């Protein structure tokens, strides 16, 4: 499994948010967001940037390139 798939799910769960709530932040559907969390669809760069801003973490963290969030 790709690291970011696990990481975006963990970030969402740690923030006590639903897939629907995060999908609204991204301007997409819950179904599409669920596909990102399952790894069925790749996460677009624009959504990566939005998630970084929303969770206040670096792209390197979400992509699994760094263990620290900043």
MOPAC internal coordinates of N, CA, C and O (Angstrom, degrees):
PM7 1SCF
backbone

  N    0.0000 0     0.00 0     0.00 0    0    0    0
  C    1.4570 1     0.00 0     0.00 0    1    0    0
  C    1.5271 1   108.66 1     0.00 0    2    1    0
  O    1.2310 1   120.62 1   -38.01 1    3    2    1
  N    1.3182 1   116.43 1   141.99 1    3    2    1
  C    1.4533 1   121.51 1   177.59 1    5    3    2
  C    1.5203 1   109.53 1   -68.41 1    6    5    3
  O    1.2310 1   121.19 1   -40.35 1    7    6    5
  N    1.3329 1   115.33 1   139.65 1    7    6    5
  C    1.4612 1   119.52 1  -178.35 1    9    7    6
  C    1.5227 1   112.83 1   -55.73 1   10    9    7
  O    1.2310 1   120.05 1   137.04 1   11   10    9
  N    1.3391 1   117.50 1   -42.96 1   11   10    9
  C    1.4634 1   118.26 1  -174.16 1   13   11   10
  C    1.5261 1   112.23 1   -64.86 1   14   13   11
  O    1.2310 1   119.95 1   153.89 1   15   14   13
  N    1.3095 1   117.70 1   -26.11 1   15   14   13
  C    1.4639 1   120.72 1   178.67 1   17   15   14
  C    1.5278 1   110.03 1   -62.35 1   18   17   15
  O    1.2310 1   120.94 1   132.94 1   19   18   17
  N    1.3130 1   115.81 1   -47.06 1   19   18   17
  C    1.4654 1   121.08 1   178.26 1   21   19   18
  C    1.5249 1   110.51 1   -67.81 1   22   21   19
  O    1.2310 1   120.57 1   138.82 1   23   22   21
  N    1.3132 1   116.51 1   -41.18 1   23   22   21
  C    1.4609 1   121.06 1  -175.21 1   25   23   22
  C    1.5284 1   111.67 1   -66.78 1   26   25   23
  O    1.2310 1   119.46 1   136.42 1   27   26   25
  N    1.3277 1   118.64 1   -43.58 1   27   26   25
  C    1.4711 1   118.40 1  -179.56 1   29   27   26
  C    1.5243 1   111.12 1   -67.32 1   30   29   27
  O    1.2310 1   120.39 1   147.29 1   31   30   29
  N    1.3270 1   116.86 1   -32.71 1   31   30   29
  C    1.4699 1   119.26 1   176.27 1   33   31   30
  C    1.5350 1   109.53 1   -67.77 1   34   33   31
  O    1.2310 1   120.54 1   134.14 1   35   34   33
  N    1.3359 1   116.58 1   -45.86 1   35   34   33
  C    1.4675 1   120.24 1  -179.96 1   37   35   34
  C    1.5275 1   111.78 1   -61.85 1   38   37   35
  O    1.2310 1   120.34 1   137.71 1   39   38   37
  N    1.3323 1   116.96 1   -42.29 1   39   38   37
  C    1.4685 1   119.89 1   177.89 1   41   39   38
  C    1.5247 1   110.76 1   -60.53 1   42   41   39
  O    1.2310 1   120.63 1   135.97 1   43   42   41
  N    1.3195 1   116.41 1   -44.03 1   43   42   41
  C    1.4697 1   120.52 1   179.93 1   45   43   42
  C    1.5187 1   110.89 1   -62.86 1   46   45   43
  O    1.2310 1   120.64 1   132.60 1   47   46   45
  N    1.3269 1   116.38 1   -47.40 1   47   46   45
  C    1.4639 1   120.07 1  -178.64 1   49   47   46
  C    1.5281 1   111.57 1   -65.66 1   50   49   47
  O    1.2310 1   120.12 1   140.46 1   51   50   49
  N    1.3328 1   117.38 1   -39.54 1   51   50   49
  C    1.4697 1   120.73 1   178.18 1   53   51   50
  C    1.5270 1   111.62 1   -63.28 1   54   53   51
  O    1.2310 1   120.61 1   150.11 1   55   54   53
  N    1.3344 1   116.43 1   -29.89 1   55   54   53
  C    1.4618 1   121.31 1   178.66 1   57   55   54
  C    1.5287 1   112.16 1   -87.31 1   58   57   55
  O    1.2310 1   120.37 1  -178.01 1   59   58   57
  N    1.3343 1   116.90 1     1.99 1   59   58   57
  C    1.4697 1   122.44 1  -178.40 1   61   59   58
  C    1.5273 1   111.99 1    54.82 1   62   61   59
  O    1.2310 1   120.97 1  -135.75 1   63   62   61
  N    1.3318 1   115.74 1    44.25 1   63   62   61
  C    1.4596 1   121.97 1   178.49 1   65   63   62
  C    1.5181 1   109.95 1  -110.97 1   66   65   63
  O    1.2310 1   120.90 1   -26.58 1   67   66   65
  N    1.3154 1   115.88 1   153.42 1   67   66   65
  C    1.4586 1   120.99 1   175.85 1   69   67   66
  C    1.5223 1   109.26 1   -91.30 1   70   69   67
  O    1.2310 1   121.02 1   -15.01 1   71   70   69
  N    1.3078 1   115.65 1   164.99 1   71   70   69
  C    1.4572 1   119.73 1   174.92 1   73   71   70
  C    1.5279 1   110.05 1   -60.74 1   74   73   71
  O    1.2310 1   119.98 1   142.52 1   75   74   73
  N    1.2995 1   117.64 1   -37.48 1   75   74   73
  C    1.4629 1   121.94 1   179.45 1   77   75   74
  C    1.5249 1   111.06 1   -61.97 1   78   77   75
  O    1.2310 1   120.32 1   136.94 1   79   78   77
  N    1.3297 1   117.00 1   -43.06 1   79   78   77
  C    1.4647 1   120.31 1  -179.95 1   81   79   78
  C    1.5298 1   111.38 1   -63.46 1   82   81   79
  O    1.2310 1   120.18 1   137.69 1   83   82   81
  N    1.3338 1   117.27 1   -42.31 1   83   82   81
  C    1.4653 1   120.31 1   179.86 1   85   83   82
  C    1.5237 1   110.14 1   -70.87 1   86   85   83
  O    1.2310 1   120.18 1   143.10 1   87   86   85
  N    1.3138 1   117.27 1   -36.90 1   87   86   85
  C    1.4650 1   120.27 1   176.74 1   89   87   86
  C    1.5242 1   110.15 1   -60.20 1   90   89   87
  O    1.2310 1   119.98 1   140.96 1   91   90   89
  N    1.3233 1   117.65 1   -39.04 1   91   90   89
  C    1.4654 1   120.86 1   177.80 1   93   91   90
  C    1.5217 1   111.08 1   -64.20 1   94   93   91
  O    1.2310 1   120.22 1   140.21 1   95   94   93
  N    1.3220 1   117.18 1   -39.79 1   95   94   93
  C    1.4726 1   121.19 1   176.70 1   97   95   94
  C    1.5292 1   109.91 1   -59.73 1   98   97   95
  O    1.2310 1   120.74 1   140.21 1   99   98   97
  N    1.3250 1   116.19 1   -39.79 1   99   98   97
  C    1.4623 1   121.59 1  -177.46 1  101   99   98
  C    1.5236 1   113.19 1   -83.22 1  102  101   99
  O    1.2310 1   120.14 1   166.95 1  103  102  101
  N    1.3116 1   117.33 1   -13.05 1  103  102  101
  C    1.4544 1   120.56 1  -177.58 1  105  103  102
  C    1.5217 1   112.27 1    73.75 1  106  105  103
  O    1.2310 1   120.94 1  -143.92 1  107  106  105
  N    1.3248 1   115.80 1    36.08 1  107  106  105
  C    1.4617 1   121.07 1   179.23 1  109  107  106
  C    1.5239 1   108.90 1  -133.05 1  110  109  107
  O    1.2310 1   120.45 1     1.05 1  111  110  109
  N    1.2986 1   116.74 1  -178.95 1  111  110  109
  C    1.4662 1   120.46 1  -179.92 1  113  111  110
  C    1.5283 1   111.01 1   -87.96 1  114  113  111
  O    1.2310 1   121.27 1   -19.81 1  115  114  113
  N    1.3181 1   115.18 1   160.19 1  115  114  113
  C    1.4614 1   119.90 1   176.17 1  117  115  114
  C    1.5146 1   109.63 1   -62.40 1  118  117  115
  O    1.2310 1   120.23 1   141.71 1  119  118  117
  N    1.3125 1   117.16 1   -38.29 1  119  118  117
  C    1.4621 1   121.60 1  -179.72 1  121  119  118
  C    1.5223 1   111.08 1   -60.58 1  122  121  119
  O    1.2310 1   120.21 1   135.07 1  123  122  121
  N    1.3210 1   117.20 1   -44.93 1  123  122  121
  C    1.4630 1   120.44 1   179.39 1  125  123  122
  C    1.5239 1   110.53 1   -66.82 1  126  125  123
  O    1.2310 1   120.19 1   137.64 1  127  126  125
  N    1.3282 1   117.25 1   -42.36 1  127  126  125
  C    1.4589 1   119.35 1   178.85 1  129  127  126
  C    1.5310 1   110.75 1   -62.18 1  130  129  127
  O    1.2310 1   120.16 1   139.63 1  131  130  129
  N    1.3096 1   117.29 1   -40.37 1  131  130  129
  C    1.4682 1   121.00 1   177.47 1  133  131  130
  C    1.5266 1   110.29 1   -59.69 1  134  133  131
  O    1.2310 1   120.34 1   143.29 1  135  134  133
  N    1.3266 1   116.96 1   -36.71 1  135  134  133
  C    1.4696 1   120.95 1   177.51 1  137  135  134
  C    1.5274 1   110.97 1   -65.12 1  138  137  135
  O    1.2310 1   119.70 1   145.19 1  139  138  137
  N    1.3357 1   118.18 1   -34.81 1  139  138  137
  C    1.4661 1   120.43 1   175.55 1  141  139  138
  C    1.5287 1   109.74 1   -64.64 1  142  141  139
  O    1.2310 1   120.22 1   135.58 1  143  142  141
  N    1.3322 1   117.18 1   -44.42 1  143  142  141
  C    1.4686 1   120.97 1  -178.39 1  145  143  142
  C    1.5252 1   112.31 1   -67.20 1  146  145  143
  O    1.2310 1   120.22 1   152.39 1  147  146  145
  N    1.3192 1   117.18 1   -27.61 1  147  146  145
  C    1.4749 1   120.49 1   177.59 1  149  147  146
  C    1.5233 1   112.16 1   -85.93 1  150  149  147
  O    1.2310 1   120.56 1   166.16 1  151  150  149
  N    1.3222 1   116.53 1   -13.84 1  151  150  149
  C    1.4553 1   120.36 1  -176.55 1  153  151  150
  C    1.5131 1   113.24 1    83.02 1  154  153  151
  O    1.2310 1   120.13 1  -168.28 1  155  154  153
  N    1.3273 1   117.36 1    11.72 1  155  154  153
  C    1.4580 1   121.44 1   179.70 1  157  155  154
  C    1.5262 1   110.85 1   -74.43 1  158  157  155
  O    1.2310 1   120.52 1   150.04 1  159  158  157
  N    1.3361 1   116.61 1   -29.96 1  159  158  157
  C    1.4618 1   122.39 1   175.80 1  161  159  158
  C    1.5203 1   108.03 1  -127.42 1  162  161  159
  O    1.2310 1   120.71 1   -35.40 1  163  162  161
  N    1.3271 1   116.26 1   144.60 1  163  162  161
  C    1.4560 1   119.45 1   175.49 1  165  163  162
  C    1.5199 1   109.81 1   -75.54 1  166  165  163
  O    1.2310 1   121.49 1   -33.94 1  167  166  165
  N    1.3050 1   114.76 1   146.06 1  167  166  165
  C    1.4591 1   121.94 1   179.94 1  169  167  166
  C    1.5283 1   109.32 1   -76.19 1  170  169  167
  O    1.2310 1   119.58 1   -59.75 1  171  170  169
  N    1.3388 1   118.41 1   120.25 1  171  170  169
  C    1.4696 1   120.48 1   178.34 1  173  171  170
  C    1.5295 1   111.14 1   -64.66 1  174  173  171
  O    1.2310 1   120.93 1   -28.69 1  175  174  173
  N    1.3154 1   115.83 1   151.31 1  175  174  173
  C    1.4674 1   121.17 1   179.93 1  177  175  174
  C    1.5283 1   111.18 1   -56.11 1  178  177  175
  O    1.2310 1   119.90 1   138.21 1  179  178  177
  N    1.3203 1   117.80 1   -41.79 1  179  178  177
  C    1.4706 1   119.48 1  -179.02 1  181  179  178
  C    1.5313 1   111.30 1   -60.99 1  182  181  179
  O    1.2310 1   120.31 1   146.09 1  183  182  181
  N    1.3192 1   117.01 1   -33.91 1  183  182  181
  C    1.4639 1   120.21 1   178.14 1  185  183  182
  C    1.5205 1   110.79 1   -76.79 1  186  185  183
  O    1.2310 1   120.15 1   145.19 1  187  186  185
  N    1.3169 1   117.32 1   -34.81 1  187  186  185
  C    1.4718 1   120.57 1   174.44 1  189  187  186
  C    1.5242 1   109.64 1   -58.68 1  190  189  187
  O    1.2310 1   120.59 1   133.01 1  191  190  189
  N    1.3170 1   116.48 1   -46.99 1  191  190  189
  C    1.4651 1   121.09 1  -179.84 1  193  191  190
  C    1.5300 1   110.30 1   -61.89 1  194  193  191
  O    1.2310 1   120.40 1   136.17 1  195  194  193
  N    1.3234 1   116.85 1   -43.83 1  195  194  193
  C    1.4708 1   120.47 1   179.39 1  197  195  194
  C    1.5240 1   111.67 1   -62.73 1  198  197  195
  O    1.2310 1   120.33 1   139.26 1  199  198  197
  N    1.3239 1   116.97 1   -40.74 1  199  198  197
  C    1.4724 1   120.19 1   178.70 1  201  199  198
  C    1.5228 1   111.03 1   -66.65 1  202  201  199
  O    1.2310 1   119.99 1   140.79 1  203  202  201
  N    1.3253 1   117.62 1   -39.21 1  203  202  201
  C    1.4677 1   120.98 1   177.06 1  205  203  202
  C    1.5214 1   110.39 1   -59.61 1  206  205  203
  O    1.2310 1   120.88 1   134.82 1  207  206  205
  N    1.3051 1   115.92 1   -45.18 1  207  206  205
  C    1.4692 1   120.12 1   179.36 1  209  207  206
  C    1.5221 1   111.22 1   -66.51 1  210  209  207
  O    1.2310 1   120.55 1   136.28 1  211  210  209
  N    1.3201 1   116.55 1   -43.72 1  211  210  209
  C    1.4661 1   120.99 1  -177.06 1  213  211  210
  C    1.5303 1   111.45 1   -63.70 1  214  213  211
  O    1.2310 1   120.69 1   132.27 1  215  214  213
  N    1.3317 1   116.29 1   -47.73 1  215  214  213
  C    1.4657 1   120.41 1  -177.07 1  217  215  214
  C    1.5282 1   112.90 1   -88.88 1  218  217  215
  O    1.2310 1   120.56 1   172.04 1  219  218  217
  N    1.3536 1   116.54 1    -7.96 1  219  218  217
  C    1.4622 1   121.90 1  -178.67 1  221  219  218
  C    1.5248 1   111.87 1    58.91 1  222  221  219
  O    1.2310 1   122.09 1  -130.12 1  223  222  221
  N    1.3206 1   113.60 1    49.88 1  223  222  221
  C    1.4658 1   121.27 1   176.76 1  225  223  222
  C    1.5303 1   108.10 1  -129.22 1  226  225  223
  O    1.2310 1   120.87 1   -15.50 1  227  226  225
  N    1.3202 1   115.94 1   164.50 1  227  226  225
  C    1.4642 1   119.90 1   179.19 1  229  227  226
  C    1.5277 1   110.67 1   -81.96 1  230  229  227
  O    1.2310 1   121.37 1   -21.96 1  231  230  229
  N    1.3150 1   114.98 1   158.04 1  231  230  229
  C    1.4669 1   120.22 1   174.57 1  233  231  230
  C    1.5230 1   109.87 1   -63.61 1  234  233  231
  O    1.2310 1   120.40 1   143.60 1  235  234  233
  N    1.3289 1   116.85 1   -36.40 1  235  234  233
  C    1.4659 1   120.12 1   177.84 1  237  235  234
  C    1.5257 1   111.14 1   -59.72 1  238  237  235
  O    1.2310 1   120.35 1   143.30 1  239  238  237
  N    1.3290 1   116.93 1   -36.70 1  239  238  237
  C    1.4645 1   120.01 1   178.13 1  241  239  238
  C    1.5236 1   110.57 1   -65.50 1  242  241  239
  O    1.2310 1   120.31 1   129.86 1  243  242  241
  N    1.3322 1   117.01 1   -50.14 1  243  242  241
  C    1.4676 1   120.12 1  -179.42 1  245  243  242
  C    1.5236 1   111.14 1   -60.98 1  246  245  243
  O    1.2310 1   120.54 1   142.29 1  247  246  245
  N    1.3232 1   116.57 1   -37.71 1  247  246  245
  C    1.4673 1   120.63 1  -178.70 1  249  247  246
  C    1.5258 1   113.02 1   -78.62 1  250  249  247
  O    1.2310 1   120.42 1   177.05 1  251  250  249
  N    1.3259 1   116.80 1    -2.95 1  251  250  249
  C    1.4562 1   119.82 1   177.44 1  253  251  250
  C    1.5157 1   114.16 1    79.77 1  254  253  251
  O    1.2310 1   120.53 1  -162.51 1  255  254  253
  N    1.3246 1   116.59 1    17.49 1  255  254  253
  C    1.4633 1   120.87 1  -179.50 1  257  255  254
  C    1.5231 1   112.77 1   -89.38 1  258  257  255
  O    1.2310 1   120.73 1   162.14 1  259  258  257
  N    1.3189 1   116.21 1   -17.86 1  259  258  257
  C    1.4628 1   122.11 1   178.23 1  261  259  258
  C    1.5139 1   108.66 1  -137.59 1  262  261  259
  O    1.2310 1   121.01 1   -29.75 1  263  262  261
  N    1.3166 1   115.67 1   150.25 1  263  262  261
  C    1.4540 1   119.36 1   179.10 1  265  263  262
  C    1.5329 1   112.02 1   -92.99 1  266  265  263
  O    1.2310 1   120.28 1   160.44 1  267  266  265
  N    1.3446 1   117.07 1   -19.56 1  267  266  265
  C    1.4581 1   119.04 1   177.14 1  269  267  266
  C    1.5249 1   108.87 1   -91.48 1  270  269  267
  O    1.2310 1   121.09 1   -35.08 1  271  270  269
  N    1.3156 1   115.52 1   144.92 1  271  270  269
  C    1.4690 1   120.97 1  -171.67 1  273  271  270
  C    1.5256 1   113.74 1   -71.64 1  274  273  271
  O    1.2310 1   119.62 1   159.58 1  275  274  273
  N    1.3043 1   118.34 1   -20.42 1  275  274  273
  C    1.4547 1   120.90 1  -179.25 1  277  275  274
  C    1.4980 1   108.09 1  -104.63 1  278  277  275
  O    1.2310 1   120.10 1   180.00 1  279  278  277

